[in-house]
Amino acid sequence: MTFDEIATLLSTRKVGIAGCGGLGSNCAVALARVGIGTLVVADFDIVSFSNLNRQYYFIDQVGMKKVDALSANILRINPAVNVIGRDLKLTPGNIPGVFAGCGVIVEAFDLAGQKEMFIETILETMPGIPLVVGLGMAGWGMNNDIRCRRAGNIYICGDEVSEIGPDLPPIAPRVGMVANMQANVVLEILLGSEIIEN
């Protein structure tokens, strides 16, 4: 399949991204570059200086709402993408409405509690929708530990072990690897390729 054929097919697809931090912003940009038609990006946070070591923002965007800054960056890369920015805190009550019509949803939260709530809500209220989760990307090195594993309709990207902490921060290389792996899994789902179960 040529790039033009891929972009033409993807231009009709809608993908949701929950969280616009390191995983979400980089995953969204990767999907925009390959021609995804619609991206629903949801977050309630603002860009801070400390985000710039791993998130797809610029220093002049510090203080902006993440959904607004990310939407602007995506449109500078590919103005054909329909970006729907949702500036809100995701809850079990609003998740189904925010991501209605999405063919694939990407979970891109930092905190374990948010991840758990989001995954449980999707499984309960949108059980047929593939969910691509990021789990384990803290620190540096350990390239060969990052992988993708499928469990039913959930696709888990990361090493599934390294937890973010003061001595094991999230930084650009590993966060970017997992974010781009998530984008690649979205493409595998949308373009019809099978993912090997580990």
C-alpha positions as CSV (number, residue, x, y, z in Angstrom):
1,M,0.0,0.0,0.0
2,T,1.5,3.4,-1.0
3,F,1.6,6.3,1.5
4,D,-1.2,8.1,-0.6
5,E,-3.4,5.0,-0.3
6,I,-2.8,4.8,3.4
7,A,-3.5,8.5,3.9
8,T,-6.7,8.3,1.8
9,L,-8.0,5.3,3.9
10,L,-7.0,7.0,7.2
11,S,-8.7,10.3,6.2
12,T,-12.1,8.7,6.9
13,R,-11.1,7.4,10.4
14,K,-11.7,8.9,13.8
15,V,-9.4,8.3,16.8
16,G,-9.8,9.4,20.4
17,I,-6.9,10.3,22.6
18,A,-7.4,10.5,26.4
19,G,-4.7,12.8,27.8
20,C,-2.5,15.3,25.9
21,G,0.8,14.8,27.8
22,G,3.9,12.9,26.8
23,L,2.1,9.9,25.3
24,G,-1.0,11.7,24.0
25,S,0.7,14.7,22.3
26,N,3.3,12.6,20.6
27,C,0.8,9.9,19.5
28,A,-1.5,12.5,18.1
29,V,1.2,14.2,16.1
30,A,2.3,10.8,14.7
31,L,-1.3,10.0,13.6
32,A,-1.7,13.5,12.1
33,R,1.5,13.0,10.0
34,V,0.0,9.9,8.4
35,G,-3.3,11.5,7.6
36,I,-5.8,10.5,10.2
37,G,-9.1,12.2,9.4
38,T,-10.4,13.2,12.9
39,L,-8.6,13.3,16.2
40,V,-10.6,13.8,19.5
41,V,-8.1,15.0,22.1
42,A,-9.2,15.4,25.7
43,D,-7.3,17.0,28.6
44,F,-8.0,19.7,31.2
45,D,-4.3,20.6,32.0
46,I,-2.2,23.5,30.8
47,V,1.3,23.4,29.3
48,S,4.0,23.9,31.9
49,F,7.8,24.3,31.5
50,S,8.4,20.9,33.0
51,N,6.4,19.3,30.2
52,L,8.8,20.4,27.5
53,N,11.3,17.5,28.2
54,R,8.9,15.0,26.6
55,Q,5.6,16.5,25.3
56,Y,5.0,18.0,21.9
57,Y,4.8,21.6,22.9
58,F,6.9,24.7,22.5
59,I,8.2,27.2,25.1
60,D,5.9,29.9,23.8
61,Q,3.0,27.7,24.5
62,V,3.7,27.4,28.3
63,G,0.5,28.5,30.1
64,M,-1.8,27.5,27.2
65,K,-4.5,24.8,27.5
66,K,-3.0,21.6,26.3
67,V,-5.9,20.8,24.0
68,D,-5.5,24.3,22.3
69,A,-1.7,24.1,22.0
70,L,-1.9,20.5,20.6
71,S,-4.6,21.4,18.2
72,A,-2.6,24.3,16.9
73,N,0.5,22.1,16.5
74,I,-1.3,19.4,14.7
75,L,-2.9,21.9,12.3
76,R,0.6,23.3,11.5
77,I,1.7,19.8,10.5
78,N,-1.4,18.7,8.7
79,P,-4.3,21.2,8.3
80,A,-6.5,18.5,6.8
81,V,-6.9,16.8,10.2
82,N,-10.2,17.6,12.0
83,V,-9.1,18.2,15.6
84,I,-11.8,18.1,18.2
85,G,-10.3,19.5,21.4
86,R,-12.2,18.7,24.6
87,D,-11.0,20.8,27.6
88,L,-12.4,18.8,30.4
89,K,-11.5,16.3,33.1
90,L,-12.6,12.8,31.9
91,T,-15.0,11.0,34.2
92,P,-17.0,7.8,33.8
93,G,-20.0,9.9,33.1
94,N,-18.6,11.9,30.2
95,I,-16.2,9.4,28.5
96,P,-18.7,7.7,26.3
97,G,-20.0,11.0,24.9
98,V,-16.5,12.5,24.4
99,F,-15.3,9.5,22.4
100,A,-18.5,8.6,20.6
101,G,-17.9,7.5,17.0
102,C,-14.2,6.8,17.5
103,G,-12.9,3.6,15.9
104,V,-10.0,3.3,18.3
105,I,-9.2,5.0,21.6
106,V,-5.8,5.7,23.0
107,E,-5.3,5.9,26.8
108,A,-2.5,8.4,27.6
109,F,-2.7,9.2,31.2
110,D,0.1,9.6,33.7
111,L,-1.5,8.4,36.9
112,A,-2.4,4.8,37.7
113,G,-5.8,5.7,39.1
114,Q,-6.8,7.7,36.0
115,K,-5.7,4.8,33.8
116,E,-7.7,2.3,35.8
117,M,-10.8,4.4,35.8
118,F,-10.5,5.0,32.0
119,I,-9.9,1.4,31.1
120,E,-12.8,0.2,33.3
121,T,-15.1,2.8,31.8
122,I,-14.3,1.9,28.2
123,L,-14.7,-1.8,28.9
124,E,-18.0,-1.3,30.6
125,T,-19.6,1.4,28.3
126,M,-17.8,0.9,24.9
127,P,-16.8,-2.8,25.0
128,G,-16.3,-3.2,21.2
129,I,-13.9,-0.4,20.8
130,P,-10.2,-1.2,20.6
131,L,-8.2,0.5,23.4
132,V,-4.5,1.2,23.1
133,V,-2.9,1.7,26.5
134,G,0.5,3.0,27.5
135,L,2.0,1.2,30.5
136,G,5.7,1.4,31.6
137,M,7.9,4.0,30.0
138,A,9.8,5.7,32.8
139,G,13.5,6.2,32.8
140,W,15.9,5.6,29.9
141,G,17.6,2.7,28.1
142,M,16.0,-0.7,28.3
143,N,14.9,-0.5,24.6
144,N,14.3,-4.2,24.3
145,D,11.9,-4.2,27.2
146,I,9.3,-2.1,25.4
147,R,6.8,-4.2,23.6
148,C,3.1,-4.5,22.6
149,R,0.8,-7.1,24.1
150,R,-2.8,-7.8,23.2
151,A,-5.4,-8.8,25.8
152,G,-8.8,-9.0,24.1
153,N,-9.7,-5.5,22.8
154,I,-6.9,-3.9,24.9
155,Y,-3.4,-3.3,23.4
156,I,-0.7,-2.6,26.0
157,C,2.4,-0.7,24.9
158,G,5.4,-0.3,27.2
159,D,7.4,-2.4,29.5
160,E,4.5,-2.8,31.9
161,V,7.0,-2.5,34.8
162,S,8.8,0.9,35.1
163,E,6.8,3.2,37.3
164,I,7.3,7.0,37.2
165,G,9.0,8.4,40.3
166,P,11.5,11.0,41.5
167,D,14.4,8.7,40.6
168,L,12.8,7.3,37.4
169,P,11.2,10.3,35.6
170,P,9.4,10.2,32.2
171,I,11.7,11.7,29.6
172,A,11.5,12.1,25.9
173,P,13.2,9.0,24.4
174,R,11.2,6.2,26.1
175,V,8.0,8.2,26.3
176,G,8.3,8.9,22.6
177,M,9.0,5.2,21.8
178,V,5.8,4.2,23.6
179,A,3.7,7.0,22.1
180,N,4.9,6.1,18.6
181,M,4.2,2.4,19.3
182,Q,0.7,3.4,20.3
183,A,0.3,5.2,17.1
184,N,1.6,2.3,15.2
185,V,-0.8,-0.1,16.9
186,V,-3.7,2.3,15.9
187,L,-2.5,2.0,12.3
188,E,-2.4,-1.8,12.5
189,I,-5.9,-1.8,13.8
190,L,-7.3,0.7,11.2
191,L,-5.4,-0.8,8.3
192,G,-6.4,-4.3,9.1
193,S,-3.1,-6.0,10.2
194,E,-3.2,-8.5,13.0
195,I,-1.2,-7.9,16.2
196,I,0.6,-10.9,17.6
197,E,-0.5,-11.9,21.1
198,N,2.3,-12.4,23.6
